[in-house]
Amino acid sequence: MIDEAAHWRPAARLEVLRLRAQLLETVRGHFVATGALEVETPVLVGAAVTDVHLESLEVRRGDGSSVGFLQTSPEYAMKRLLCAGAPDLFQVARVFREGERGRNHNPEFTMVEWYRLGIDHHALMHDVEVLLRAMLEPRRAVGATRKVTYAEAFESALGCNPLDSSAATIEQCLRSRGLDVPASLAGDRDGLLDLGMATCVAPGFDRESITFVHDFPASQAALARIRGPVASRFEAFWGGLELANGFHELGDAKEQERRFAADAAERARRGQPQRAIDRHLLAALAAGLPPCAGVALGFDRVVMIAAAASRIDEVIAFPTERA
């Protein structure tokens, strides 16, 4: 039972809230120095994401009719701005994800999202590293950065190639490491790969430095471009903690619509709520997205590292139970 007498108090200490403010200044300083424009886009949006790994929080009127959804990220709106001729962009956004609560998760959190014109995901990894070091190095040591392909990381940790191994082979590799693989993942290559990344691969990364994993399997492209068997996508980690997810952005409206349709089919298979696709984004992509790369960074998690915190609640004034 919640102790209401104590839950009016903030979960984060005042010195941590001061640290948050300092790190926000560092973020904005980085983008001002590199010529990016700060923008604000709607928190309440008309279309939810179709991604099977994310669920949007729906906002309803008193009569039960839908008003819209709280954004899971500002990605679609920021891409519409780029299609309209905007320069490099960044945003410090409040975002929301249903059902995400745990040691490293709060349903409402702070995301730093940005887009750079004319670069690919490799150049963007360097930009992410520069920002992370600016945020962390004044407060703690940061070791040498490691960059590894998704295939190299899996082969090192599990001894199987994630790009061409069958689902049965991947499952066998996981079981050989003592993992209890849920029956629901049988035959699900991407589900098995996600389990392997979370339980075997990422936990082995250096706990005092930044690791970039890039060139994900094409089946996990999300909104990234595809090059043969791999997607132009990366994730940044601190030890096993995921910090950022970036793409060399897909600009093909027809391919994006095809991926939305594939998401809808997979949602139906899983029994998840169906989501209308974002027609504004498709129209913007049809008008033309300039070549660019974009990334979303979990700001609260970077604060956790800077503050040596073990739970996200330690760096948020009022997590969901105290909101």
C-alpha positions as CSV (number, residue, x, y, z in Angstrom):
1,M,0.0,0.0,0.0
2,I,1.3,3.5,-0.9
3,D,2.3,5.6,2.0
4,E,0.6,8.9,1.0
5,A,2.3,10.7,3.9
6,A,5.6,10.1,2.2
7,H,4.7,10.0,-1.5
8,W,4.1,13.7,-1.8
9,R,7.9,14.1,-1.6
10,P,10.1,13.9,-4.7
11,A,11.9,10.6,-5.3
12,A,15.1,12.3,-6.6
13,R,17.3,14.2,-4.2
14,L,17.7,18.0,-4.8
15,E,21.4,17.6,-5.8
16,V,20.3,15.1,-8.5
17,L,17.7,17.6,-9.8
18,R,20.4,20.2,-10.0
19,L,22.5,17.7,-12.0
20,R,19.5,17.1,-14.4
21,A,19.4,20.9,-15.0
22,Q,23.1,21.0,-15.6
23,L,23.0,18.1,-18.1
24,L,20.1,19.8,-19.9
25,E,22.3,22.9,-20.3
26,T,25.0,20.7,-21.7
27,V,22.6,19.1,-24.2
28,R,21.4,22.5,-25.5
29,G,24.9,23.9,-25.6
30,H,26.0,21.0,-27.8
31,F,23.3,21.6,-30.3
32,V,23.6,25.4,-30.3
33,A,27.4,25.0,-30.9
34,T,26.7,22.6,-33.8
35,G,24.0,24.7,-35.5
36,A,20.9,22.6,-34.8
37,L,17.5,24.3,-34.3
38,E,15.5,23.5,-31.2
39,V,11.9,22.7,-32.0
40,E,8.7,21.7,-30.2
41,T,6.1,19.4,-31.7
42,P,2.8,18.2,-30.2
43,V,2.8,15.8,-27.3
44,L,-0.8,14.9,-28.2
45,V,-0.9,13.4,-31.7
46,G,-3.5,12.0,-34.0
47,A,-1.9,8.7,-34.9
48,A,-0.2,6.2,-32.6
49,V,2.9,4.2,-33.6
50,T,2.4,0.9,-35.3
51,D,5.6,-0.7,-33.9
52,V,4.7,-4.0,-32.2
53,H,7.2,-3.3,-29.4
54,L,5.6,0.0,-28.4
55,E,2.1,0.8,-27.1
56,S,0.8,4.4,-27.0
57,L,-1.3,5.9,-24.2
58,E,-4.7,7.0,-25.6
59,V,-6.4,10.2,-24.4
60,R,-10.2,10.1,-24.3
61,R,-13.0,12.7,-23.7
62,G,-15.6,12.3,-21.0
63,D,-17.9,10.6,-23.4
64,G,-15.3,8.0,-24.2
65,S,-14.4,9.2,-27.7
66,S,-10.7,9.4,-28.6
67,V,-8.8,12.7,-28.6
68,G,-5.6,11.2,-29.7
69,F,-2.4,9.6,-28.3
70,L,0.5,10.8,-26.2
71,Q,3.6,10.6,-28.3
72,T,6.1,7.7,-27.9
73,S,8.6,9.9,-29.6
74,P,8.6,13.1,-31.7
75,E,10.1,11.3,-34.7
76,Y,7.2,11.6,-37.1
77,A,6.6,15.3,-36.5
78,M,10.3,16.2,-36.7
79,K,10.6,14.4,-40.0
80,R,7.6,16.4,-41.3
81,L,9.6,19.6,-40.4
82,L,12.7,18.2,-42.3
83,C,10.5,17.5,-45.3
84,A,9.3,21.1,-45.2
85,G,12.8,22.4,-45.4
86,A,14.0,22.7,-41.8
87,P,17.8,22.4,-41.0
88,D,19.4,20.1,-38.4
89,L,16.9,19.7,-35.6
90,F,16.8,18.7,-32.0
91,Q,14.1,18.4,-29.3
92,V,14.0,17.7,-25.6
93,A,10.7,15.9,-25.4
94,R,8.4,14.4,-22.8
95,V,7.3,11.0,-24.2
96,F,5.0,8.2,-23.0
97,R,4.9,4.5,-23.4
98,E,2.1,2.3,-21.9
99,G,3.1,-0.6,-19.7
100,E,6.8,0.3,-19.4
101,R,7.7,0.4,-15.7
102,G,10.8,-1.0,-14.0
103,R,14.2,-0.3,-12.7
104,N,15.2,1.5,-15.9
105,H,11.7,2.5,-17.2
106,N,9.0,5.0,-16.3
107,P,5.9,5.4,-18.5
108,E,6.7,9.1,-18.8
109,F,10.3,10.1,-19.5
110,T,12.6,12.6,-21.2
111,M,13.9,11.9,-24.7
112,V,16.5,14.0,-26.6
113,E,15.8,13.4,-30.3
114,W,17.8,15.0,-33.1
115,Y,18.4,14.8,-36.9
116,R,21.5,15.8,-38.9
117,L,21.2,16.4,-42.7
118,G,23.6,14.8,-45.2
119,I,25.2,12.2,-42.9
120,D,24.7,8.5,-42.3
121,H,24.4,6.4,-39.1
122,H,28.2,6.1,-38.8
123,A,28.7,9.8,-38.6
124,L,25.8,10.1,-36.2
125,M,27.4,7.6,-33.8
126,H,30.3,10.1,-33.5
127,D,27.9,12.9,-32.7
128,V,26.2,10.8,-30.0
129,E,29.6,9.9,-28.5
130,V,30.6,13.6,-28.4
131,L,27.4,14.5,-26.6
132,L,27.6,11.6,-24.1
133,R,31.2,12.5,-23.2
134,A,30.3,16.1,-22.7
135,M,27.6,15.0,-20.3
136,L,29.5,12.4,-18.4
137,E,33.3,13.1,-18.4
138,P,33.1,16.1,-16.1
139,R,31.5,13.8,-13.5
140,R,33.1,10.3,-14.1
141,A,35.7,8.5,-16.1
142,V,34.5,7.2,-19.5
143,G,36.6,4.4,-21.1
144,A,37.5,3.9,-24.7
145,T,34.4,3.7,-27.0
146,R,33.8,0.4,-28.8
147,K,32.0,0.0,-32.1
148,V,30.9,-3.5,-33.1
149,T,28.5,-4.9,-35.7
150,Y,25.4,-6.7,-34.5
151,A,26.7,-9.9,-36.1
152,E,30.1,-9.6,-34.4
153,A,28.5,-9.0,-31.0
154,F,26.3,-12.1,-31.3
155,E,29.0,-14.3,-32.6
156,S,31.3,-13.3,-29.7
157,A,28.6,-13.8,-27.0
158,L,26.6,-16.7,-28.4
159,G,28.6,-18.3,-31.2
160,C,26.0,-17.9,-33.8
161,N,25.5,-15.6,-36.8
162,P,22.3,-13.7,-36.3
163,L,22.0,-12.8,-40.0
164,D,21.7,-16.2,-41.4
165,S,21.1,-18.7,-38.6
166,S,17.7,-20.3,-38.4
167,A,15.4,-19.7,-35.5
168,A,16.0,-23.2,-34.3
169,T,19.8,-22.6,-34.3
170,I,19.4,-19.3,-32.4
171,E,17.2,-21.0,-29.8
172,Q,19.7,-23.8,-29.4
173,C,22.5,-21.2,-28.8
174,L,20.4,-19.5,-26.2
175,R,19.5,-22.8,-24.4
176,S,23.2,-23.8,-24.4
177,R,23.8,-20.7,-22.3
178,G,21.3,-21.9,-19.8
179,L,18.5,-19.5,-20.8
180,D,14.9,-20.6,-20.3
181,V,13.4,-19.7,-23.7
182,P,9.6,-19.1,-23.6
183,A,7.6,-21.4,-25.8
184,S,5.9,-18.3,-27.3
185,L,9.2,-17.5,-29.0
186,A,9.5,-20.8,-30.9
187,G,10.2,-20.0,-34.5
188,D,10.3,-16.2,-33.9
189,R,13.8,-15.2,-35.1
190,D,13.6,-11.5,-34.1
191,G,12.0,-12.4,-30.7
192,L,14.8,-14.8,-30.0
193,L,17.4,-12.3,-31.1
194,D,15.9,-9.6,-28.8
195,L,16.1,-12.1,-26.0
196,G,19.7,-12.9,-26.8
197,M,20.6,-9.2,-26.9
198,A,19.0,-8.4,-23.6
199,T,20.2,-11.4,-21.7
200,C,23.6,-12.5,-23.2
201,V,25.0,-9.9,-25.5
202,A,24.5,-6.5,-24.0
203,P,25.2,-7.5,-20.4
204,G,28.7,-8.4,-21.5
205,F,29.6,-4.9,-22.7
206,D,32.1,-2.8,-20.7
207,R,30.3,-1.2,-17.7
208,E,32.5,2.0,-17.8
209,S,32.3,2.9,-21.4
210,I,30.1,3.5,-24.5
211,T,29.4,0.6,-26.9
212,F,27.8,1.1,-30.3
213,V,26.2,-1.9,-31.9
214,H,25.5,-1.2,-35.6
215,D,24.2,-2.9,-38.8
216,F,21.2,-4.7,-37.2
217,P,19.4,-7.5,-39.2
218,A,17.3,-6.1,-42.0
219,S,14.2,-7.6,-40.3
220,Q,14.8,-5.1,-37.4
221,A,15.2,-2.0,-39.6
222,A,12.2,-0.1,-38.1
223,L,12.6,3.3,-39.9
224,A,16.1,2.8,-41.1
225,R,17.4,2.2,-44.6
226,I,18.3,-1.4,-45.6
227,R,21.6,-2.5,-47.2
228,G,21.3,-6.2,-48.2
229,P,21.1,-8.3,-45.1
230,V,21.5,-5.4,-42.7
231,A,19.8,-2.2,-41.6
232,S,21.6,1.1,-41.3
233,R,20.7,1.3,-37.6
234,F,22.7,1.5,-34.3
235,E,22.1,1.4,-30.6
236,A,24.4,2.9,-27.9
237,F,24.9,1.1,-24.6
238,W,26.6,1.9,-21.3
239,G,27.3,-1.7,-20.1
240,G,24.0,-3.5,-20.7
241,L,21.9,-0.3,-20.4
242,E,20.6,0.9,-23.8
243,L,20.9,4.7,-24.1
244,A,20.1,5.5,-27.8
245,N,18.6,4.2,-31.0
246,G,19.6,5.8,-34.3
247,F,19.0,5.3,-38.0
248,H,20.2,6.4,-41.4
249,E,16.6,7.4,-42.1
250,L,14.3,5.8,-44.6
251,G,12.9,8.4,-47.0
252,D,10.8,6.1,-49.3
253,A,7.1,6.7,-48.7
254,K,6.0,3.5,-50.4
255,E,8.5,1.4,-48.4
256,Q,7.4,3.1,-45.3
257,E,3.8,2.3,-46.0
258,R,4.7,-1.3,-46.7
259,R,6.4,-1.5,-43.3
260,F,3.4,0.1,-41.6
261,A,1.3,-2.7,-43.2
262,A,3.7,-5.3,-42.0
263,D,3.4,-3.9,-38.5
264,A,-0.4,-4.1,-38.7
265,A,-0.3,-7.7,-39.8
266,E,2.1,-8.6,-36.9
267,R,-0.1,-6.7,-34.4
268,A,-3.1,-8.7,-35.6
269,R,-1.1,-12.0,-35.3
270,R,-0.1,-11.0,-31.7
271,G,-3.6,-9.8,-30.7
272,Q,-2.4,-6.3,-30.1
273,P,-4.6,-3.2,-30.7
274,Q,-4.7,-2.1,-34.4
275,R,-3.3,1.4,-35.0
276,A,-4.2,3.7,-37.9
277,I,-1.1,4.7,-39.8
278,D,0.2,8.3,-39.8
279,R,-0.9,9.6,-43.2
280,H,0.8,13.0,-42.5
281,L,4.1,11.3,-42.3
282,L,3.6,9.4,-45.5
283,A,2.5,12.6,-47.3
284,A,5.6,14.3,-46.0
285,L,7.9,11.5,-47.2
286,A,6.3,11.6,-50.6
287,A,7.1,15.3,-50.8
288,G,10.7,14.4,-50.0
289,L,12.8,13.7,-46.9
290,P,16.3,15.0,-47.4
291,P,19.1,12.5,-46.8
292,C,19.6,12.5,-43.0
293,A,20.3,10.4,-39.9
294,G,18.4,10.7,-36.6
295,V,18.6,9.3,-33.1
296,A,16.6,9.2,-29.8
297,L,18.6,9.4,-26.6
298,G,17.1,8.4,-23.2
299,F,18.0,11.5,-21.1
300,D,17.0,10.0,-17.8
301,R,19.3,7.0,-18.3
302,V,22.3,9.3,-18.9
303,V,21.5,11.1,-15.7
304,M,21.5,7.7,-14.0
305,I,25.0,7.1,-15.2
306,A,26.2,10.6,-14.2
307,A,24.6,10.3,-10.7
308,A,25.7,6.7,-10.2
309,A,22.0,5.8,-9.7
310,S,20.7,2.3,-9.8
311,R,17.0,3.1,-10.5
312,I,15.4,5.6,-12.8
313,D,13.3,6.8,-9.8
314,E,16.4,8.3,-8.3
315,V,16.7,10.8,-11.1
316,I,13.0,11.8,-11.7
317,A,11.3,14.2,-9.3
318,F,7.9,12.4,-9.4
319,P,7.9,8.9,-11.0
320,T,4.5,7.5,-12.0
321,E,3.4,6.4,-8.5
322,R,4.0,9.9,-7.1
323,A,2.8,11.8,-10.1
